[in-house]
Amino acid sequence: MLTIPPERVQELRRARGMSRTKLAKLSKLTDRQIVRLEGALPWKGELTTDVVLRIAAALQVQPESLLGDQPLTEFDFAAPPKASSCSCCN
């Protein structure tokens, strides 16, 4: 069973300067799912590999770092390279 420490999602999201809404858009999840991942509400059902991969990609970290299998490093908190994005996510 996959689990993401709730504080990891919130800590990484804040380090990236992202709102929950922006993380939801980038990961193609709902705002409510992000709230659940951050521990404000209980997660319902099983956490899938697909969800973990989408959150990790949106936060630009390795899935292992997100899952807590590896400690967070300075690279996890470093500003990701600027990429062009749509007007709704700027």
C-alpha positions, 0 to 999 in steps of 0.5 A, a space after each residue: 500500500 502506497 502512502 505519502 506523508 501529508 507534510 511532504 506534499 504541503 512542504 514541497 508545494 509551499 517550497 515551489 510557491 504553489 497553491 493547492 489549486 495550481 498543484 491540482 491543475 498540474 497533477 490533474 487531480 481535484 482541489 479536494 484530493 490535494 487537501 486529502 493528500 495534505 492530511 486535512 481530510 482522510 484519504 479515501 480508498 487506495 493511493 495509486 501509483 498513477 496519483 503518486 507519479 502525477 504529484 511527483 511530476 507536478 512537484 518536480 521531485 522523484 516519487 521516492 522522495 515524495 513517498 518518504 523512502 528517501 530524505 528530502 534534500 536541498 535539490 528537492 527544495 531548489 527552484 525548478 527550471 522555468 518552463 513555459 506554461 499556460 496562462 491559467 497557471 502563471 
